[in-house]
Amino acid sequence: MRFAQIRNMDISNGEGIGVALFVQGCHFHCYNCFNSETWDFQGGLEWTQETKLQFLDLISKPFVKRVSILGGEPLADENVDEICMLLNEIRHTFRDKIIWLYTGYTWEELFNYNWQEKADLRFSENLLERRADLIKTCRQNTIKLCDVLVDGKYMEDKRDLTLKWRGSKNQRVIDVQKSFLNGELVLWTA
């Protein structure tokens, strides 16, 4: 994985004072994206063990209440494994930190699955589908480690600068844990 930036003392990408990790690479390429310099998967800097330890040290400060992961696209095939492992470590090491994740995928794209459609695939297609299923499962596991998910692509025609923590009206701020607990989508309330 590569990353574009680590922002300490971040107050823009979630509630409270946090640390934000901007991953490198995105396939969505939303028109007028505020962070288009993060689209190139070869750009930015390499995410190393040393970088991770520095990031975790920033998170360890008692005044840091939140960790935000955005980009780029954290759930891109190229990023999701490393992000899942990182969030798992954060969740188990810093239980009091609120984890926010921004993605161009919607909740429905991440969690709806048509098993009947998959059962009709021929063998060669099935191998590719198994890989896609593994990536989807990794994405789902990553989301389950989060407290807040900001979902949906940025849409210029739905731009609204008065919204908190997002740029367009189609994007939602989802309370992940309450959504799983209630069995339905629950929006985050600050």
DAHU-V455627 format. One record per backbone hydrogen bond with DSSP energy under -1.0 kcal/mol. NH is the residue of the N-H (numbers start at 1). CO is the residue of the C=O. E is the energy in kcal/mol with one decimal. If there is no record, write none. Layout:
nh-><NH NH>
co-><CO CO>
e-><E E>
This chain:
nh-><3 4 5 7 10 18 19 20 21 22 23 24 25 26 33 38 39 43 45 47 52 53 54 55 56 57 58 59 60 61 64 65 66 67 68 69 70 73 76 79 80 83 84 85 86 87 88 89 90 91 92 93 94 97 98 100 101 102 103 110 111 112 118 119 121 126 127 128 129 130 131 132 133 134 135 136 137 138 139 140 141 142 143 144 146 147 148 149 150 151 152 158 159 160 163 169 171 172 174 175 176 176 179 180 181 182 183 184 188>
co-><45 22 22 20 18 10 66 7 68 5 70 2 38 39 30 35 36 40 3 1 48 49 50 51 52 53 54 55 56 58 61 17 17 98 19 100 21 25 73 76 76 79 80 81 82 83 84 85 86 87 88 89 90 94 65 67 148 69 150 106 107 108 114 115 118 122 123 124 125 126 127 128 129 130 131 132 133 134 135 136 137 138 139 140 143 99 99 174 101 172 105 155 156 167 160 158 168 151 149 186 147 174 175 176 177 178 179 179 173>
e-><-2.8 -3.2 -1.3 -3.1 -2.9 -2.4 -1.7 -2.6 -3.0 -3.0 -3.3 -2.6 -4.2 -2.3 -1.8 -2.2 -1.7 -1.3 -3.1 -2.4 -2.5 -2.3 -2.1 -2.6 -2.8 -1.9 -1.9 -1.9 -1.5 -1.0 -1.4 -2.4 -1.2 -2.8 -2.5 -2.1 -2.8 -3.0 -1.6 -1.9 -2.6 -2.3 -2.6 -2.2 -2.4 -2.9 -2.2 -2.0 -2.5 -3.0 -1.9 -2.0 -3.0 -1.8 -2.8 -3.2 -1.9 -2.7 -2.5 -1.9 -2.0 -2.3 -1.5 -1.9 -1.4 -2.2 -1.5 -1.1 -2.3 -2.3 -1.5 -2.2 -2.8 -2.2 -2.2 -2.5 -2.6 -2.2 -2.5 -2.6 -2.7 -2.1 -2.3 -2.2 -2.0 -2.5 -2.4 -2.1 -2.7 -1.9 -1.9 -1.8 -1.5 -2.5 -1.3 -2.8 -1.6 -1.1 -3.2 -2.9 -1.8 -1.1 -2.1 -2.2 -2.2 -2.7 -1.3 -1.1 -2.9>
